Amino acid sequence: FYRGIVRTVGIPLHFLRGVIKLGSLVGTSWERTLVEVGVNFLRAFVLIPVASWSLLQQWITTGSGRRTDDIRTSLQGEKQSAALDTLADYLDGHEGHRNLLIRSAMAFCQSILSACLVAYCIDVPHKSLLTLCQFCSGWALLLQWKCDIRSMYLVRAVLSCIRAGSLVHLAACGRVWPWELCDAQG
Protein backbone atom coordinates (compact mmCIF):
# COMPACT_ATOMS: atom_id res chain seq x y z
CA PHE A 1 0.00 0.00 0.00
CA TYR A 2 2.69 2.47 1.03
CA ARG A 3 4.72 1.83 -2.12
CA GLY A 4 1.69 2.75 -4.23
CA ILE A 5 1.16 5.97 -2.27
CA VAL A 6 4.85 6.92 -2.43
CA ARG A 7 4.88 6.21 -6.18
CA THR A 8 1.84 8.51 -6.58
CA VAL A 9 3.87 11.39 -5.11
CA GLY A 10 5.88 11.31 -8.35
CA ILE A 11 2.89 12.68 -10.29
CA PRO A 12 2.99 16.23 -8.86
CA LEU A 13 6.78 16.04 -8.58
CA HIS A 14 7.32 15.41 -12.30
CA PHE A 15 4.52 17.84 -13.21
CA LEU A 16 6.18 20.61 -11.18
CA ARG A 17 9.59 19.74 -12.63
CA GLY A 18 8.14 20.21 -16.12
CA VAL A 19 6.40 23.46 -15.20
CA ILE A 20 9.54 24.90 -13.58
CA LYS A 21 11.62 23.93 -16.62
CA LEU A 22 9.08 25.68 -18.87
CA GLY A 23 8.68 28.75 -16.68
CA SER A 24 11.52 29.63 -14.36
CA LEU A 25 14.49 28.22 -16.23
CA VAL A 26 13.71 29.72 -19.66
CA GLY A 27 16.35 32.23 -20.67
CA THR A 28 18.83 31.16 -17.98
CA SER A 29 21.97 29.09 -18.28
CA TRP A 30 19.97 26.17 -16.85
CA GLU A 31 17.28 26.25 -19.54
CA ARG A 32 16.12 22.75 -20.52
CA THR A 33 15.06 21.41 -23.90
CA LEU A 34 11.44 20.65 -24.75
CA VAL A 35 12.31 16.95 -24.94
CA GLU A 36 13.30 16.93 -21.29
CA VAL A 37 10.12 18.82 -20.35
CA GLY A 38 8.01 16.40 -22.42
CA VAL A 39 9.57 13.43 -20.64
CA ASN A 40 8.58 14.95 -17.28
CA PHE A 41 4.97 15.35 -18.44
CA LEU A 42 4.82 11.82 -19.90
CA ARG A 43 6.06 10.43 -16.62
CA ALA A 44 3.62 12.59 -14.63
CA PHE A 45 0.49 11.84 -16.63
CA VAL A 46 1.04 8.34 -18.06
CA LEU A 47 3.78 6.16 -16.59
CA ILE A 48 3.63 7.03 -12.88
CA PRO A 49 -0.19 6.86 -12.65
CA VAL A 50 -0.23 3.41 -14.30
CA ALA A 51 2.55 2.11 -12.05
CA SER A 52 0.83 3.55 -8.95
CA TRP A 53 -2.49 2.04 -9.93
CA SER A 54 -0.81 -1.31 -10.46
CA LEU A 55 0.75 -1.30 -6.99
CA LEU A 56 -2.50 -0.24 -5.31
CA GLN A 57 -4.50 -2.78 -7.33
CA GLN A 58 -2.07 -5.50 -6.29
CA TRP A 59 -2.47 -4.51 -2.64
CA ILE A 60 -6.26 -4.57 -2.95
CA THR A 61 -6.49 -7.92 -4.70
CA THR A 62 -3.77 -9.93 -2.97
CA GLY A 63 -2.54 -8.17 0.14
CA SER A 64 -4.06 -7.17 3.43
CA GLY A 65 -6.20 -4.66 1.57
CA ARG A 66 -8.56 -7.26 0.10
CA ARG A 67 -12.03 -6.89 1.50
CA THR A 68 -14.42 -8.97 -0.57
CA ASP A 69 -16.16 -12.30 -0.61
CA ASP A 70 -14.95 -12.99 -4.15
CA ILE A 71 -13.17 -16.35 -4.31
CA ARG A 72 -10.49 -14.93 -6.61
CA THR A 73 -9.22 -12.56 -3.93
CA SER A 74 -10.10 -14.05 -0.55
CA LEU A 75 -10.73 -17.72 -1.33
CA GLN A 76 -14.25 -17.36 0.06
CA GLY A 77 -17.50 -17.39 -1.86
CA GLU A 78 -18.41 -19.31 -4.99
CA LYS A 79 -16.73 -19.57 -8.34
CA GLN A 80 -18.13 -21.15 -11.47
CA SER A 81 -16.05 -24.13 -12.59
CA ALA A 82 -15.35 -22.72 -16.07
CA ALA A 83 -14.87 -19.08 -15.00
CA LEU A 84 -11.62 -17.35 -15.87
CA ASP A 85 -10.05 -14.89 -13.47
CA THR A 86 -8.36 -12.75 -16.13
CA LEU A 87 -7.59 -12.78 -19.81
CA ALA A 88 -3.92 -13.20 -18.91
CA ASP A 89 -4.76 -16.49 -17.15
CA TYR A 90 -6.36 -17.70 -20.36
CA LEU A 91 -3.60 -16.56 -22.73
CA ASP A 92 -0.47 -17.50 -20.85
CA GLY A 93 0.28 -19.28 -17.62
CA HIS A 94 2.56 -17.47 -15.21
CA GLU A 95 3.61 -17.75 -11.60
CA GLY A 96 3.70 -14.13 -10.38
CA HIS A 97 0.99 -11.53 -9.96
CA ARG A 98 -0.24 -9.92 -13.19
CA ASN A 99 0.59 -6.45 -11.92
CA LEU A 100 4.25 -7.39 -12.07
CA LEU A 101 3.79 -7.52 -15.84
CA ILE A 102 2.20 -4.05 -15.85
CA ARG A 103 5.01 -2.65 -13.70
CA SER A 104 7.55 -4.33 -15.98
CA ALA A 105 6.02 -2.61 -18.99
CA MET A 106 6.14 0.74 -17.18
CA ALA A 107 9.81 0.19 -16.27
CA PHE A 108 10.59 -0.53 -19.92
CA CYS A 109 8.71 2.64 -20.93
CA GLN A 110 10.67 4.62 -18.35
CA SER A 111 13.92 3.24 -19.78
CA ILE A 112 12.84 4.25 -23.30
CA LEU A 113 12.16 7.81 -22.10
CA SER A 114 15.53 7.93 -20.35
CA ALA A 115 17.20 6.60 -23.52
CA CYS A 116 15.55 9.43 -25.47
CA LEU A 117 17.13 11.91 -23.06
CA VAL A 118 20.52 10.27 -23.64
CA ALA A 119 19.96 10.43 -27.42
CA TYR A 120 19.37 14.18 -27.09
CA CYS A 121 22.58 14.47 -24.99
CA ILE A 122 20.68 15.49 -21.85
CA ASP A 123 22.63 14.54 -18.73
CA VAL A 124 24.36 11.60 -20.40
CA PRO A 125 26.47 10.66 -17.34
CA HIS A 126 23.43 10.00 -15.16
CA LYS A 127 20.67 9.21 -17.64
CA SER A 128 22.69 6.44 -19.31
CA LEU A 129 23.09 4.67 -15.95
CA LEU A 130 19.44 5.36 -15.16
CA THR A 131 18.41 3.85 -18.52
CA LEU A 132 20.38 0.69 -17.80
CA CYS A 133 18.95 0.37 -14.28
CA GLN A 134 15.38 0.90 -15.49
CA PHE A 135 15.83 -1.62 -18.30
CA CYS A 136 17.26 -4.23 -15.91
CA SER A 137 14.43 -3.54 -13.43
CA GLY A 138 11.95 -4.16 -16.23
CA TRP A 139 13.58 -7.53 -16.93
CA ALA A 140 13.64 -8.39 -13.23
CA LEU A 141 9.92 -7.63 -12.93
CA LEU A 142 9.21 -9.64 -16.08
CA LEU A 143 11.10 -12.65 -14.71
CA GLN A 144 9.37 -12.27 -11.38
CA TRP A 145 5.99 -12.27 -13.15
CA LYS A 146 6.77 -15.23 -15.39
CA CYS A 147 8.67 -17.51 -13.00
CA ASP A 148 8.08 -16.03 -9.52
CA ILE A 149 11.81 -15.87 -8.83
CA ARG A 150 12.10 -14.28 -5.39
CA SER A 151 15.73 -13.22 -5.89
CA MET A 152 14.49 -10.56 -8.31
CA TYR A 153 13.57 -8.48 -5.26
CA LEU A 154 17.27 -8.36 -4.42
CA VAL A 155 18.21 -7.47 -8.02
CA ARG A 156 15.73 -4.60 -8.02
CA ALA A 157 16.97 -3.41 -4.61
CA VAL A 158 20.58 -3.31 -5.83
CA LEU A 159 19.49 -1.41 -8.96
CA SER A 160 17.61 1.08 -6.79
CA CYS A 161 20.72 1.62 -4.66
CA ILE A 162 22.78 2.27 -7.80
CA ARG A 163 20.17 4.79 -8.95
CA ALA A 164 20.22 6.48 -5.54
CA GLY A 165 24.01 6.79 -5.69
CA SER A 166 23.76 8.32 -9.13
CA LEU A 167 21.19 10.85 -7.87
CA VAL A 168 23.43 11.78 -4.93
CA HIS A 169 26.29 12.40 -7.39
CA LEU A 170 23.98 14.46 -9.61
CA ALA A 171 22.86 16.58 -6.65
CA ALA A 172 26.41 17.10 -5.40
CA CYS A 173 28.33 17.54 -8.64
CA GLY A 174 25.85 18.39 -11.39
CA ARG A 175 25.71 16.81 -14.83
CA VAL A 176 29.32 15.59 -15.04
CA TRP A 177 30.92 12.14 -15.20
CA PRO A 178 32.03 10.70 -11.84
CA TRP A 179 35.74 11.01 -12.75
CA GLU A 180 35.40 14.71 -13.67
CA LEU A 181 35.57 17.60 -11.25
CA CYS A 182 32.28 18.70 -9.77
CA ASP A 183 30.48 21.53 -11.54
CA ALA A 184 30.22 24.27 -8.91
CA GLN A 185 28.07 26.43 -11.21
CA GLY A 186 25.14 23.96 -11.33
N, C-alpha and C positions, 0 to 999 in steps of 0.2 A: 504494500500500500504506500509506504513512505517513498519508495523509489519512484512510483508513478507521480506522486505529488512533487517531489524534487525535480523530476524531469519536466513537469509542467511549468516550473519556474523559468525554464529556458525560453518559453514563448515570449513573455514581455522583455526578457533580457536581449534576445536577438532582434526583436522589433525595435527596442530603444537603440541598440547598436547601429541598426540601419538608419534610423532617423537622425541620430547624432552625426553619422558619416555624411548624410545628405545635407544636414543643416549647419552644424557648428564647424565642421572641418573643411568646408568648401572655401577655397581661396587661401588656405594655410599650407604650410609645408607638410602637414599630415593628411592632406586631402586624399580620399580613397577613390578607387575607380568604381564605376557603376556595376561592374561584375561582382565586386566584393559586397556592395550594398545589396545586390540582387540575391546573392547567396544567403545573406542574413535574413532577408524576407522569406526566401524559400524554406529555410530552416524554421523560422518562426511560425509560418502559416501552413506548412505541409508536413515536414518530417517530424518535428518535435511533437505536434499534436497526435500524429498517428502512433508514434512510439509511446507516448504517455497513455493514450487510450489502451494500447495493447497491454501495458503493465497493469493498469487498473482493471481491465477486463480479466486478465489472468488471476488477479487477486480475488475478484468477485467469483469467478467460476471454479477455482481450485483451492484457494487459500482459506484463511479464517473468515474472509468476507462473504463466503457463500451463505445465503439465507433463503433457501427455497426447498420445496419438496420434490423437485425435479430429480429423477434418478440419475441423470447425466452429471449433476453437480454434487449431490449429497448422498447418492446411493440409497435414497428413500423414494417411495412413490412407485408408480407403475410405468413400464416402458413396453411398447409394442415390440414383438419379437423381430420384425423386419425393419424397424425404424433406424434410420441413420442419425448419428449425432451431428456430423458436419459433412460438407462436400469433400473436405480433405480426407476424412476417414474413408470415404468411398473411392477416391482417386488413388490414394497412395498411403500405404501403411507407414507409420512412423512411431517412434518411441516417446519423444518429448511433446510438450504442450505446443499447440498450434501457434500460439502467440510468439514462440521463439522464432518461428518462420517469418512472422511479420516484423519482428525486431531485427532479424537478420537482413531482411530486405531494406529496412530503414538504415541500417549500418552501411550497407552497400551504397545506398543513395547518398548518404553523408560522405562516403569516401569519394564518390564521383564528383560531388560539389567541391570537396577539398582538392581533388585532382585538377578541376577547372581553375581553381585559384593558383595552383602551381603552374599550370599552362600559361596563365596570364602574368607570371612572375610576381605574384603577390605573396610575400613572406615565404619564400621558397625554403629557407632553413627549417621552419617549424611546420609549415603546411605539408611538406613532403613526408615528414615523420608522422604527422597526424593522419595523412592519407593511408599510409601503410598500417598504422594501428587500427584505423576504422575498418579497413579491408580485412585484416586478420580477425577483428572482432566479429565481422559479418560471417566469416567462415566458421569461427568458433560457435556462434549461435546456430548456424546451419547444421553443424555436426551434432550439437546438443539436441536440436529438434529431431534430426533423423535417427540418431543412434542412442540418445540419452547418455552421453559420455559426461560423467560428473566432473572430470578433470578440466573441462572447458571453462568452468567457473574460475579456476586458477589461471588459465591462459588469459581470460578476459581481465582478471584482476591485475596481472602483470602488465598487460597492455594499458590499462588505466593508469597505473603508476608511471609508466613511460610517458604517457600523455601529460600527466601532472608535472613531471620533471621538465618537460618541454615548455609548459605554460609558465613555470617558475622562471626558466631561463628567458622566455619572451618578456615577462614582466620586469625582470632585473636588467636585461641587456638590450632589449629591443629586437628588431628584425635582422639579427646577424647570426652567422654560423657560430657554434660553440667554441671553436678555436680562434675566432677573431676577438678583438677588443670590444668591450661593451660600448654601445652607442649612447653616450651621455645626453645627446640632443633629443632622443625619443625614437 
